[in-house]
Amino acid sequence: QKKTYRELIGGEFPALIKASYEGAPPKQSKRDSRPFFHVDPNRVKEFKAAGGWTFRVTPVLSLRAVIVQVGYRREVKTENIGSGLLQLQGELVEVCAKDMNGDRWYPGVESYGEGVFVSMAEDDWVELKRPQGKATGEWMNAFKGGEDLRRLYLPYLFRDDQEREEMHPWFVWWHTLSHALIRHISSEAGYSSASIRERVYIERNGSRFRGGILLYATSLGSEGTLGGLVGLVPNFQQFFK
């Protein structure tokens, strides 16, 4: 069944939350002996941080990442809009091969590694009745911006060009936390910051929000990484401080 990238991300988040509480035994693909997902709930760390929120840090002992190229675009021109520049995108050029059944096949690679899933306690939904603080207000204005403001951003920067949840203050908060943690991890674990990838999740239920981040490292053509990332889980409380 065909799904959008936003739908795939939306399915990952509750699955990771469930695994952090119930665990996930090693799952193997039908054609490969390497496990592509494994979570041991006994190794989850939970602690209170500033603001009274309870964070859960879950080591993902094994994970598989699949990256597929669906096409490419070229920037064709720029236009002045107010004090900024708008880069207009060209049409998407697909890079696929069609078989006799009309199915499309895209080039892709898979890699194996490990990750750390950071979330709040299961019932920690945040009520965001109104923006608090200048920066939060500016992000909320951008999130709710009209057509003139929307034109400043290219549609393919977002998982869903209509929702643009990446500009919501709650998403920005998690994204900022993600980059702060990556800086600490890269210095402690010996990974370069570029080798640690991130997934930022947000889930909305009316005016209530919750989110999480998955920080992971994978490598091609090997059994994966050597546990340097998940081995840092006991130190995450210090990272937060």
Salt bridges, closest charged atoms under 4 A:
GLU12 OE1 - ARG199 NE 2.97
ASP32 OD2 - ARG34 NH2 2.89
GLU46 OE1 - ARG56 NH1 2.56
GLU79 OE2 - LYS77 NZ 3.75
GLU94 OE2 - ARG104 NH1 3.09
GLU110 OE2 - ARG31 NH2 2.93
GLU110 OE1 - ARG64 NH1 3.55
ASP161 OD1 - ARG164 NH2 2.56
GLU163 OE1 - ARG204 NH2 2.67
GLU165 OE1 - ARG6 NH2 3.41
GLU165 OE2 - ARG159 NH1 3.51
GLU166 OE2 - ARG159 NE 3.81
GLU198 OE2 - HIS175 NE2 2.95
GLU198 OE2 - HIS179 NE2 3.07
GLU203 OE1 - ARG210 NE 2.74
